[in-house]
Structures are given as structure tokens and as C-alpha cells.
């Protein structure tokens, strides 16, 4: 993981808009003081990245603006801090998650996302890792062609009797530069959500319709007991075996003949070639002779030719039914 200065503060935007007595928050961190005693790095053997409390590099005058820095690139890093109380949802209550991220060396293969942990059993600081149960995951992640701002939530499915992860179907891209960016997620009680980057909406939708797998089960599901019949033909079309060739059919005749019902227009010019230039055609403005070739006017009708039609009585076998490849 690349070095990341991560300033974390839930409902940080609202702090500037509301009076302190009006603000109700579950977690607020400004990193005005050292994080020791409030934040606990994972002691899992896989997580060897160090965390330090420092100011941003390459920013003049930022000595007093401090945050959490992932000190060691190329290592797994995780750090944990408890809320002051449990998050209790209910009618009319929205959840807002907001924090600042400064990627001092950008992201090549790593993430700077947050997880709101669940209360499934006891969450051990020593055992804290990627498998620790969580309710919501939010923030930038990038590795190779994978470039997204995660929004994942876990939901207990009473029918399946297990927790399922639901991923945002079309997540926005990360801001992969050295500037400071504010990531905000708003989840409302009517199941709608908004994702903001630098106070601009980058994605919005509904928890029930914009995630994979869906919270609601699909209307149709595969029948595990269904089996393809032994007589099933995988080809989409097949000859109609009921069709018989007439006794007077002449195989030497052509499949197409001039249309006997066609009539030449009275104003047709017989001495003209089959195609003549269309003098009303104009060369497109974006035409490039090197790429598109030399411009030529489109051809119009010239010498009259009788239209072609199928020979009357031509035998053709049509599909009796169209069978698609078998799908249970």
C-alpha cells in the first residue's frame, strides 16, 4: 500500500454548518492530537504497515494540519478506533460518513477506505483483519484496471440465514492525485444514497436496485431439479420434415427470376449507365481523403433493370419451431 495521509472525521461537513449543541455524531476525529490511545493498529501478523501522526508532505504551511499516515508502502495496514456508542438506526435517521484522503504518492495498488464494523460477537483488536465482520465499507481502492470508490454494505438475508455483501453496481472512479479530497456517503432511511467527492455528487441511487447481488430476490431463479430433455435439439432452427417437394419441381431452374409484375417508369433513360453521379450530394465536412479515400458522389439509378424476385412455387423448408440452446 502506498503512503496515505488519511484524515478521518465523520459528519465533518456538518460540523461547519451546525452548532455544536445541535450536532449529533457517533464518531468525530480531527487529529489535533496524537492518535495513541484512540486508534489501535491491527496486531495481525499479516498487517505489518506502520502508522504515524504527522503533517502532509510537500505542502507548505501544513505543519499544524495533521493526520494518519501509512508509513510503509507495499505492506498491509489496518487501524481501528471504537465509536463512542453504538449506531442505532430508525425512522427519519440518515447516516453520513465523511473523511479526507491525501494520496501523497498516489495509488498504484492499494486502498484508502473505511469499514464500519458490526457488533457480531466481540471485535478483537489483535485479530482485526479483512475478515472482521462489518456493516458498511466506503472509500477509494485502485489496483491495475480496478479503479473504484467502494460502497459495499452487508445485509442479513433471513431466507438464506446468512450475511450477504452487496456491491454498488457502477461505482465512481477514484481521485488518484496528490491533492486532498473529501469523500462523503449519505444513506437515507428511504433506502436512497448519495456519494460525493469534493462536495459534488458522483453517484446516487437506491439500496434495493443499484447493488449486486440485489437485496430483493429475483422474480425468476434457476430450477436446480430441471434437466434438459434427451430429445432436445440445440440448433436454433431445423428443417420442417412435413414439407414435401412437388412432383413437377424443376431443379434446373434458377432460384431467382425477373419480376414479371415489374413495370419500367415512363421517364426512365435507357441510354444511361446503371449508376450515374448524384450532383446534389455534398462532401461531408469531416471527410478525410487520406483516411476515407477520394470523395465521389453517390450513385443514382441509370439503365433500367427488371427487379429480381423469388421463382413462384420455390420450395423452401421453414423451421417448424425455433428451439434455443437449453437453459434450465
Secondary structure by P-SEA (a helix, b strand, c coil): ccccccccccccccccccccccccccccccccccccccccccccccccbbbbbbccccccccccccccccccccbbbbbbbbccccccccccbbbbbbbbbbccccccccccccccccccccccccccccccccccccccccccccccbbbbbbbbcccccbbbbbcccbbbbcccccbbbbbbbbbcccccbbbbcccccccccccccccccccccccccccccccccccccccccccccccccccccccccccccccccccccccccccccccccccccccccccccccccccccccccccccccccccccbbbbccccccccccc
